[in-house]
Amino acid sequence: MDVNRSNLLGDLAVDVAFDAPIGAMTWFGIGGRATMLVKPQTEDALVTLMQRCHQSGMTVRVLGGGANLLVDDSGIDGVVIRLDHETFTRLRFNRQGPVDRVRVMGGTDLFKLVNETARHGLDGVGQLAGIPGTLGGALRMNAGGAYGDTGQVVDSVSMVALNGERLDLSRDQLQFDYRYSNLPNGIVLSAVLGLEPGDPVAIRSKVREIFAYKSASQPMADNSAGCAFRNPTVNGERVPAGRLIDEAGLKGFTIGGATVSDRHANFISTTPQATARDVMNVMAEIQARVQDHHGIALQPEVVTWSDDPGVGTP
Ligand SMILES: Cc1cc2nc3c(=O)[nH]c(=O)nc-3n(C[C@H](O)[C@H](O)[C@H](O)COP(=O)(O)OP(=O)(O)OC[C@H]3O[C@@H](n4cnc5c(N)ncnc54)[C@H](O)[C@@H]3O)c2cc1C
């Protein structure tokens, strides 16, 4: 990346690291570095940074909690933005006006979201208990599971588009489906969630139940990115990809430091010695064998960042 760094960042309220080890910041804990990791301190700094990157033709990506992300071993050229300054990790509860409308910043950790809303006696995000990551990442792919998803409680979303323009999207402009949202490319700044006032003790107990369900069925302590593949639709019904992978005899299948989990076949667990290419090769083998065994083409759920045009997802 050939840019004048002081023109790009000079007067902005940002923290910056060059040649930043972003792969190590993901839940896989593996993969390469990025030319620049920038953490804005204010919304204005974020907007100006996006405008300048757009004007200089630089690739911008946003890193949330890194819980659904694989970074290629050779790293990536461009700017990675992370919203972990407190400006971007807050929940704003209404003291006056509708108490059930909460503005949540895009970098807010989902664990914090679930716990803080329960503490305030607001119900509606318990379905996200045990899902790692940030609100921005959860909205991007409508994270969820057996108990519901992120999109079901969203009233509106504020974003910064890739050209630095601010966008406010109301409920009727938003579409959410299974691991899908129609959010345009850009950065989720915040969302207003519509929650239900309730009894904090009952809400907490529901959260605990959902968490227990999840930890009983998934290898939560492993290094992974959760489900590697989307559940495909077969004859009009969603079929668990994990079951298809299991039936193809792949539990325990290993390449280098990447292994198909024995507990949940749609999780690929990594050792610290694993490479991103080990994970990609395991995924390719899963796709080939599930295709052979079931005649079904699995689609990745994990986002891959790579400069190799044959590999990456945006
Ligand atoms: C142990 C484990 C269990 C999991 N269980 C589940 C589960 O039950 N259900 C489920 O749906 N997922 C699950 N996942 C996957 C993951 O938790 C979710 O996909 C989560 O939403 C990822 O959020 P993140 O902030 O970590 O996003 P990242 O992994 O950092 O990024 C993922 C994508 O979101 C984009 N993104 C991140 N932040 C923003 C933002 N502010 N604005 C716009 N785009 C953004 C990134 O650019 C990237 O394209 C699991 C993962 C793990 C490791």
The ligand as an SDF file (V2000), in Angstrom:
LIG
                    3D

 53 58  0  0  0  0  0  0  0  0999 V2000
  -17.2880  -20.4020   19.8500 C   0  0  0  0  0  0  0  0  0  0  0  0
  -18.1170  -19.6880   18.8070 C   0  0  0  0  0  0  0  0  0  0  0  0
  -19.4820  -19.8620   18.7740 C   0  0  0  0  0  0  0  0  0  0  0  0
  -20.2650  -19.1970   17.8080 C   0  0  0  0  0  0  0  0  0  0  0  0
  -21.6100  -19.3990   17.8020 N   0  0  0  0  0  0  0  0  0  0  0  0
  -22.3780  -18.7420   16.8970 C   0  0  0  0  0  0  0  0  0  0  0  0
  -23.7930  -18.9090   16.8960 C   0  0  0  0  0  0  0  0  0  0  0  0
  -24.3730  -19.6210   17.7070 O   0  0  0  0  0  0  0  0  0  0  0  0
  -24.5080  -18.2320   15.9600 N   0  0  0  0  0  0  0  0  0  0  0  0
  -23.9030  -17.4040   15.0420 C   0  0  0  0  0  0  0  0  0  0  0  0
  -24.6260  -16.7950   14.2260 O   0  0  0  0  0  0  0  0  0  0  0  0
  -22.5750  -17.2340   15.0320 N   0  0  0  0  0  0  0  0  0  0  0  0
  -21.7890  -17.8680   15.9430 C   0  0  0  0  0  0  0  0  0  0  0  0
  -20.4380  -17.7080   15.9130 N   0  0  0  0  0  0  0  0  0  0  0  0
  -19.8210  -16.8040   14.9260 C   0  0  0  0  0  0  0  0  0  0  0  0
  -19.6510  -15.3560   15.4530 C   0  0  0  0  0  0  0  0  0  0  0  0
  -19.7620  -15.3200   16.8350 O   0  0  0  0  0  0  0  0  0  0  0  0
  -20.6920  -14.4280   14.8490 C   0  0  0  0  0  0  0  0  0  0  0  0
  -20.6380  -14.4750   13.4420 O   0  0  0  0  0  0  0  0  0  0  0  0
  -20.4770  -12.9750   15.2750 C   0  0  0  0  0  0  0  0  0  0  0  0
  -21.5570  -12.2290   14.8500 O   0  0  0  0  0  0  0  0  0  0  0  0
  -19.1890  -12.3890   14.7000 C   0  0  0  0  0  0  0  0  0  0  0  0
  -19.0790  -11.0560   15.1580 O   0  0  0  0  0  0  0  0  0  0  0  0
  -17.6540  -10.3600   15.1890 P   0  0  0  0  0  0  0  0  0  0  0  0
  -17.8240   -9.0040   15.7680 O   0  0  0  0  0  0  0  0  0  0  0  0
  -16.6660  -11.2340   15.8730 O   0  0  0  0  0  0  0  0  0  0  0  0
  -17.3290  -10.2410   13.6360 O   0  0  0  0  0  0  0  0  0  0  0  0
  -15.9030  -10.4960   12.9370 P   0  0  0  0  0  0  0  0  0  0  0  0
  -15.5920  -11.9350   12.9750 O   0  0  0  0  0  0  0  0  0  0  0  0
  -14.8950   -9.5570   13.4510 O   0  0  0  0  0  0  0  0  0  0  0  0
  -16.2680  -10.0870   11.4310 O   0  0  0  0  0  0  0  0  0  0  0  0
  -17.2030  -10.8450   10.6860 C   0  0  0  0  0  0  0  0  0  0  0  0
  -17.7400   -9.9590    9.5480 C   0  0  0  0  0  0  0  0  0  0  0  0
  -18.4980   -8.8870   10.1210 O   0  0  0  0  0  0  0  0  0  0  0  0
  -17.9670   -7.6460    9.6700 C   0  0  0  0  0  0  0  0  0  0  0  0
  -18.0810   -6.6600   10.7490 N   0  0  0  0  0  0  0  0  0  0  0  0
  -17.5590   -6.7220   12.0060 C   0  0  0  0  0  0  0  0  0  0  0  0
  -17.8760   -5.5900   12.6910 N   0  0  0  0  0  0  0  0  0  0  0  0
  -18.5890   -4.8060   11.8430 C   0  0  0  0  0  0  0  0  0  0  0  0
  -19.1780   -3.5070   11.9280 C   0  0  0  0  0  0  0  0  0  0  0  0
  -19.1000   -2.7390   13.0320 N   0  0  0  0  0  0  0  0  0  0  0  0
  -19.8340   -3.0310   10.8380 N   0  0  0  0  0  0  0  0  0  0  0  0
  -19.9440   -3.7520    9.6910 C   0  0  0  0  0  0  0  0  0  0  0  0
  -19.4010   -4.9740    9.5430 N   0  0  0  0  0  0  0  0  0  0  0  0
  -18.7340   -5.5010   10.6130 C   0  0  0  0  0  0  0  0  0  0  0  0
  -16.4910   -7.9420    9.3510 C   0  0  0  0  0  0  0  0  0  0  0  0
  -15.9590   -6.9670    8.4580 O   0  0  0  0  0  0  0  0  0  0  0  0
  -16.6180   -9.3100    8.7260 C   0  0  0  0  0  0  0  0  0  0  0  0
  -17.0560   -9.2140    7.3810 O   0  0  0  0  0  0  0  0  0  0  0  0
  -19.6430  -18.3540   16.8690 C   0  0  0  0  0  0  0  0  0  0  0  0
  -18.2520  -18.1670   16.9090 C   0  0  0  0  0  0  0  0  0  0  0  0
  -17.5000  -18.8270   17.8620 C   0  0  0  0  0  0  0  0  0  0  0  0
  -16.0020  -18.5980   17.8970 C   0  0  0  0  0  0  0  0  0  0  0  0
  1  2  1  0
  2  3  1  0
  2 52  2  0
  3  4  2  0
  4  5  1  0
  4 50  1  0
  5  6  2  0
  6  7  1  0
  6 13  1  0
  7  8  2  0
  7  9  1  0
  9 10  1  0
 10 11  2  0
 10 12  1  0
 12 13  2  0
 13 14  1  0
 14 15  1  0
 14 50  1  0
 15 16  1  0
 16 17  1  0
 16 18  1  0
 18 19  1  0
 18 20  1  0
 20 21  1  0
 20 22  1  0
 22 23  1  0
 23 24  1  0
 24 25  2  0
 24 26  1  0
 24 27  1  0
 27 28  1  0
 28 29  2  0
 28 30  1  0
 28 31  1  0
 31 32  1  0
 32 33  1  0
 33 34  1  0
 33 48  1  0
 34 35  1  0
 35 36  1  0
 35 46  1  0
 36 37  1  0
 36 45  1  0
 37 38  2  0
 38 39  1  0
 39 40  1  0
 39 45  2  0
 40 41  1  0
 40 42  2  0
 42 43  1  0
 43 44  2  0
 44 45  1  0
 46 47  1  0
 46 48  1  0
 48 49  1  0
 50 51  2  0
 51 52  1  0
 52 53  1  0
M  END
$$$$
